[in-house]
Amino acid sequence: MAEFNVPLRSIHFTLFEVFEAHKMWQGIPKLAEVADRETAVAMLEEAAKLAEQEIAPLNRSGDEEGAHWDNGEVTTPAGFKEAFTAYAEGGWVGLTGNAEYGGFGMPKALGAQIDEMLYAANSSFALYPNLSTGSTVAIDAHASETLKALYLPKIYSGEWCGSMCLTEPHAGTDLGLIRTKAEPIDAEGQYLITGTKIFITAGEHDLASNIAHLVLARVSDAPKGAKGISLFIVPKINVDESGNLLEPNNVTCGSIEHKMGIKASATCVMNFDEAKGYLVGELNKGLAYMFTMMNYERLSIGIQGLGCGDSSLQSAIAYAKDRRQGRSVTGTEEPAAYADTLLVHADVRRMLLTMKSLTEAGRAFSTYVAMQLDAAKFSQDPEEKARAASYVALLTPVAKAFLTDMGFDVTVLGQQVFGGHGYIREWGQEQLVRDARIAQIYEGTNGIQAHDLLGRKVVFDKAETLGVLTREIVEFVDGINSVLLAPYCSQLLATLDRFSMLSDELIVKIVDNPKELGAAAVEYLHLFGYVMSAYMWLKMSVVAEQKLAEDDGFYQSKLDTAKFYFDRVFPRTESLFETIRSGSAAMDVDTDWL
Amino acid sequence: MAEFNVPLRSIHFTLFEVFEAHKMWQGIPKLAEVADRETAVAMLEEAAKLAEQEIAPLNRSGDEEGAHWDNGEVTTPAGFKEAFTAYAEGGWVGLTGNAEYGGFGMPKALGAQIDEMLYAANSSFALYPNLSTGSTVAIDAHASETLKALYLPKIYSGEWCGSMCLTEPHAGTDLGLIRTKAEPIDAEGQYLITGTKIFITAGEHDLASNIAHLVLARVSDAPKGAKGISLFIVPKINVDESGNLLEPNNVTCGSIEHKMGIKASATCVMNFDEAKGYLVGELNKGLAYMFTMMNYERLSIGIQGLGCGDSSLQSAIAYAKDRRQGRSVTGTEEPAAYADTLLVHADVRRMLLTMKSLTEAGRAFSTYVAMQLDAAKFSQDPEEKARAASYVALLTPVAKAFLTDMGFDVTVLGQQVFGGHGYIREWGQEQLVRDARIAQIYEGTNGIQAHDLLGRKVVFDKAETLGVLTREIVEFVDGINSVLLAPYCSQLLATLDRFSMLSDELIVKIVDNPKELGAAAVEYLHLFGYVMSAYMWLKMSVVAEQKLAEDDGFYQSKLDTAKFYFDRVFPRTESLFETIRSGSAAMDVDTDWL
């Protein structure tokens, strides 16, 4: 098993050279106070140390041991508690948290890099702080001052954790169906919560002294469906006004799931039996509140795919450089050795470069989306704030689904590079496939992301935001004056043009026949993802070309990988265009004969 | 977890309606003696019972329990021994075996269907008899009469099993590197074998009283590399001339691997320490001998992908019909229920129909290839025999790699249909993903299959066999007179035309620059697979259209699935053409910067 190294140089390249995030931070007072390039570099280094030295070493052992459930108590695998304590003491849970309540108020563009390190090092571990962070976003945005003051500092510090209790046995994708009940105790927003939630990541564990469950439930006279759902904080242990722990609440973990992967992450069945809960915000707005948090969570899960892929890529490169098998077809490269390394084989390079081109485009794209989240949250220019918010809405489903679909494919390729050893547990590559797989499913399946993208964010929006983004890309490409990049520029512009036309066509078709939405959605999202990745590769290429004079090989490798992307990966769009155009007719079948 | 049902009607359709295999059997005396439609139908039914009732129920429990290793002894999971005994007593191990030595001499076209049932029911289990059958093919083709008379009846009856000992720690894909030594004891073909083999499927277990290991080894004065490798039978327990068991041979199982999947299949490290071995055929021809067997084994492994996919498809359809979530976009379909079933969603249908269109094309293709194996083995017409043998050579790598790549993709889709439940072990879908994954790796990785196809079977052959196959397809399509199928005919002919031109281009390019082989191989194989699948769908469609008058819905569903294939799957070829054309330039990178 190769050692995991945080790709710090690639992160610096993305953050400071390609996107110059530090310049954006300096233009926004709230960020300028806390974030500059130097601080960010130092923080990235600290986080990398933690990821490499404390968290990555627990990845294999955590997979083997798994989380334990015993009579309602959940124990995380050996070392997790110590690593979480170290992580929490470093202040990382509160990194992007509200500074008024003990967070560090750092930009998400920085947080996204830390997320990637964590998922790449150990996806199971990463989920514990990630769910905490997610819960704080929802609390910060919608809870009362009292609840914020009580819960945020405790969760930011890692003393307590958070969880999201949404899914019920009969209500997964369709949250409008949930049945968990909330009965008011008093007019102060106190309720008794009763119901069963399933698939609750970090619903119960031993990493913190308390867990703040964010629970979706329904009061008795609430409107039916999605409009009658409210959000509650339900603590595992009841607390007084100062946050001192009192008696346990009526919350129990009924069991944990035995899963394909992320085995060290406890996926819990949670039973609420007249548990005390505290209303967040207003009644019946629960689903809308969850969506605030979801843009952050969905980007984070996209980054899980990216991180697993990066980890697999690193190991695959190391293995291909070390493992000897066969000889170069153009003549033996190392006659003294019993065979040449795998690197001499074009097909192995094809796999590695496919992985690399998708991973580095993914890193750029996740950073780009994180910067939109920052602009939407922090910008003082209302127009820029609104534009960024519309970008976040449009791009979040792409980031979640495309990064996880590609991340999974990348881990499968990284397993293939290892041949038979890729299938053996001790080599680690197969775990990454299993761990990456869940990211395509949870936090809204990738099919749901695709429906959200094409339905809500393109059709319903009449492609307005897409138009703004398209103009941004065209403007950027038009500004490139490079012989080297000219063919990629033409390729992207031509595809973008077809993509815009297709989007317009689809809007008409879907309004006419709603079935066309589901028939086109997944392929449309992939098309979008490949276009954005091409945009990212052009952004990276422009910078790389400018720096060729001072190059030690790093910038040339970016240009090489860009060439690979445009030659070998971007053509995937051809088939997607054709498939989407064929429409929904092929789905009109007699399902009795399926 | 849905119950597994052998798709008997689909098998009958493929075997007897589309390919009319029974007619071919009647034209070949050796087959006519044993195989007619009625017998085949009865055997399929018997095998289906066994697969459904005895073998499938052990799939989940076998995955949970896994194979055990204890001080050299390997125990299979509970129930495996009884199921193997039932399977062996039914005569299934010797189904396609040589009748002169106790086999049933049945055609591979029938055997392929039983293989599919077995892999679909329980891939781990299927590998035990499969390795036995594989070893008998090599023994039957190349060993002396004495060895054949001693080993074949025992293995056909299941009293003994077989294994293939090829891979060594430093020699996987590149078998020319193997170091296991063979020292002659006498002139009678007895040798002492010393060396270590890894990744040996069914190398040790408790299902039979003896195991005949087929071992690749090298005598001391053998030529270097692939031309100095010989094949030996090394029994686990020494035997006398009548097959009575004597003392144990010096063969030990050092450990078994902990793997991603096929956990009930023992993957062994085998140590040979001056173990007695018997030369098969002539010295230094071992690799060539293994290739005889490999065409059968590779088709069989292709069928593993197909079987896992079919099992996943069945469960996904059952789940989609049962699970309720959301409402149809064109209006609620079942107002009395709390939600509509998953089937109302176009995206779910897209997944199911993608699975179905690939699985049924795969079943037809594996049957088509099996019939070529039968013609190559049994035909009395030397020209037909030679043509069939050349088809086998050309199509085997496609069958192995395309069926396993598609099989894996199908299981991943089948997992996605289940949403979160797809990730939970008890639902079974995730096991199929893990079990299918190995089939892309072992028996020659799919990258190796692609090199074999494009290098040996197309370039080296100057596309002669491909030309013959192309003419067969064109002739078949030209003979179709159907308005309904006309668009598919045009689509296939146009693609076939481009494919032929591409093949010719590639031959020139690869002769000029051998790196172009590895750069194009995998995508070329996929292109080939999609073309063959389109051919299969046209073959099925022609029959289905003829039978529409007597239809109960079955034939219409074939036509619907064909439409889906041509609308939504076949367009994948567009991107493959473009990617392949870009050539190897994108792989010329400085690998220090990977």
Contacts between the chains, C-beta under 8 A, distances in Angstrom:
chain1	res1	chain2	res2	distance
A	167	B	420	6.9
A	170	B	324	7.4
A	170	B	338	7.2
A	171	B	325	7.8
A	172	B	325	6.3
A	172	B	419	5.3
A	172	B	420	5.9
A	173	B	325	5.2
A	173	B	326	6.5
A	173	B	419	6.4
A	174	B	325	4.6
A	174	B	326	4.7
A	174	B	339	6.1
A	177	B	325	7.7
A	177	B	338	6.2
A	177	B	339	6.3
A	198	B	420	7.8
A	199	B	420	4.9
A	257	B	423	8.0
A	257	B	424	5.1
A	257	B	425	8.0
A	258	B	424	6.8
A	258	B	425	4.5
A	258	B	426	6.9
A	259	B	423	5.4
A	259	B	424	5.9
A	259	B	425	6.5
A	259	B	430	7.6
A	260	B	423	5.2
A	260	B	424	7.8
A	260	B	425	6.8
A	260	B	430	3.8
A	260	B	433	7.3
A	260	B	434	7.1
A	261	B	423	7.7
A	317	B	594	4.9
A	320	B	594	7.9
A	321	B	591	7.4
A	321	B	594	7.8
A	324	B	170	7.4
A	325	B	171	7.8
A	325	B	172	6.3
A	325	B	173	5.2
A	325	B	174	4.5
A	325	B	177	7.6
A	326	B	173	6.5
A	326	B	174	4.7
A	329	B	514	3.8
A	329	B	515	6.1
A	329	B	517	6.6
A	329	B	518	6.9
A	330	B	513	8.0
A	330	B	514	5.9
A	330	B	515	6.2
A	338	B	170	7.1
A	338	B	177	6.2
A	339	B	174	6.0
A	339	B	177	6.2
A	343	B	591	5.0
A	343	B	594	7.7
A	345	B	518	5.4
A	346	B	515	5.1
A	346	B	516	7.8
A	346	B	517	7.2
A	346	B	518	3.0
A	346	B	519	4.4
A	346	B	584	5.6
A	346	B	587	4.9
A	347	B	447	4.7
A	347	B	450	7.2
A	347	B	451	7.1
A	347	B	518	4.3
A	347	B	519	7.5
A	347	B	521	5.9
A	347	B	522	6.2
A	348	B	447	7.7
A	348	B	518	7.9
A	349	B	518	7.9
A	349	B	587	4.3
A	349	B	589	7.1
A	349	B	591	7.6
A	350	B	518	7.3
A	350	B	519	6.5
A	350	B	522	6.9
A	350	B	587	6.4
A	351	B	447	7.9
A	352	B	594	5.9
A	353	B	586	6.9
A	353	B	587	6.8
A	353	B	589	6.9
A	353	B	594	7.9
A	356	B	594	6.9
A	408	B	412	7.9
A	412	B	408	7.9
A	412	B	437	7.8
A	415	B	437	7.5
A	415	B	441	7.9
A	416	B	440	6.8
A	416	B	441	6.9
A	416	B	445	6.8
A	416	B	446	7.5
A	416	B	447	7.1
A	419	B	172	5.3
A	419	B	173	6.4
A	419	B	441	6.2
A	419	B	445	5.7
A	420	B	167	6.9
A	420	B	172	5.8
A	420	B	198	7.8
A	420	B	199	4.9
A	420	B	441	6.0
A	420	B	442	6.5
A	422	B	441	6.4
A	423	B	257	8.0
A	423	B	259	5.4
A	423	B	260	5.2
A	423	B	261	7.7
A	423	B	437	6.9
A	423	B	438	5.3
A	423	B	441	5.7
A	423	B	442	7.9
A	424	B	257	5.1
A	424	B	258	6.8
A	424	B	259	5.9
A	424	B	260	7.9
A	425	B	257	8.0
A	425	B	258	4.5
A	425	B	259	6.5
A	425	B	260	6.9
A	426	B	258	6.9
A	430	B	259	7.6
A	430	B	260	3.8
A	430	B	437	7.7
A	433	B	260	7.3
A	433	B	437	7.3
A	434	B	260	7.2
A	434	B	434	7.6
A	437	B	412	7.8
A	437	B	415	7.5
A	437	B	423	6.9
A	437	B	430	7.7
A	437	B	433	7.4
A	438	B	423	5.3
A	440	B	416	6.8
A	441	B	415	7.9
A	441	B	416	6.9
A	441	B	419	6.2
A	441	B	420	6.0
A	441	B	422	6.5
A	441	B	423	5.7
A	442	B	420	6.4
A	442	B	423	7.9
A	445	B	416	6.8
A	445	B	419	5.7
A	446	B	416	7.5
A	447	B	347	4.7
A	447	B	348	7.7
A	447	B	351	7.9
A	447	B	416	7.1
A	450	B	347	7.2
A	451	B	347	7.1
A	513	B	330	8.0
A	514	B	329	3.8
A	514	B	330	5.9
A	515	B	329	6.1
A	515	B	330	6.2
A	515	B	346	5.1
A	516	B	346	7.8
A	517	B	329	6.6
A	517	B	346	7.2
A	518	B	329	6.9
A	518	B	345	5.4
A	518	B	346	3.0
A	518	B	347	4.2
A	518	B	348	7.9
A	518	B	349	7.9
A	518	B	350	7.3
A	519	B	346	4.4
A	519	B	347	7.5
A	519	B	350	6.5
A	521	B	347	6.0
A	522	B	347	6.2
A	522	B	350	7.0
A	553	B	590	5.9
A	553	B	592	6.4
A	553	B	593	4.8
A	554	B	593	6.5
A	556	B	590	6.7
A	556	B	593	7.1
A	557	B	589	6.9
A	557	B	590	6.6
A	557	B	593	3.6
A	557	B	594	7.5
A	560	B	586	7.8
A	560	B	589	4.3
A	560	B	590	7.2
A	560	B	593	7.7
A	561	B	589	7.6
A	563	B	585	7.5
A	563	B	586	5.3
A	564	B	586	4.2
A	564	B	587	7.6
A	564	B	589	7.5
A	567	B	579	7.6
A	567	B	582	4.0
A	567	B	583	8.0
A	567	B	585	7.0
A	567	B	586	4.2
A	568	B	579	5.3
A	568	B	582	6.0
A	568	B	586	5.5
A	571	B	575	4.9
A	571	B	578	3.9
A	571	B	579	4.9
A	571	B	582	7.4
A	572	B	575	4.8
A	572	B	579	7.7
A	573	B	575	7.4
A	574	B	574	4.2
A	574	B	575	4.6
A	574	B	578	5.6
A	575	B	571	4.9
A	575	B	572	4.8
A	575	B	573	7.4
A	575	B	574	4.6
A	575	B	575	4.1
A	575	B	576	7.9
A	576	B	575	7.9
A	578	B	571	3.9
A	578	B	574	5.6
A	579	B	567	7.6
A	579	B	568	5.4
A	579	B	571	4.9
A	579	B	572	7.7
A	582	B	567	4.0
A	582	B	568	6.0
A	582	B	571	7.3
A	583	B	567	8.0
A	584	B	346	5.6
A	585	B	563	7.5
A	585	B	567	7.0
A	586	B	353	6.8
A	586	B	560	7.8
A	586	B	563	5.3
A	586	B	564	4.2
A	586	B	567	4.2
A	586	B	568	5.5
A	587	B	346	5.0
A	587	B	349	4.3
A	587	B	350	6.3
A	587	B	353	6.8
A	587	B	564	7.6
A	588	B	560	8.0
A	589	B	349	7.1
A	589	B	353	6.9
A	589	B	557	6.9
A	589	B	560	4.3
A	589	B	561	7.6
A	589	B	564	7.5
A	590	B	553	5.9
A	590	B	556	6.7
A	590	B	557	6.6
A	590	B	560	7.2
A	591	B	321	7.4
A	591	B	343	5.0
A	591	B	349	7.6
A	592	B	553	6.4
A	593	B	553	4.8
A	593	B	554	6.5
A	593	B	556	7.1
A	593	B	557	3.5
A	593	B	560	7.7
A	594	B	317	4.9
A	594	B	320	7.9
A	594	B	321	7.8
A	594	B	343	7.7
A	594	B	352	5.9
A	594	B	353	7.9
A	594	B	356	6.9
A	594	B	557	7.5
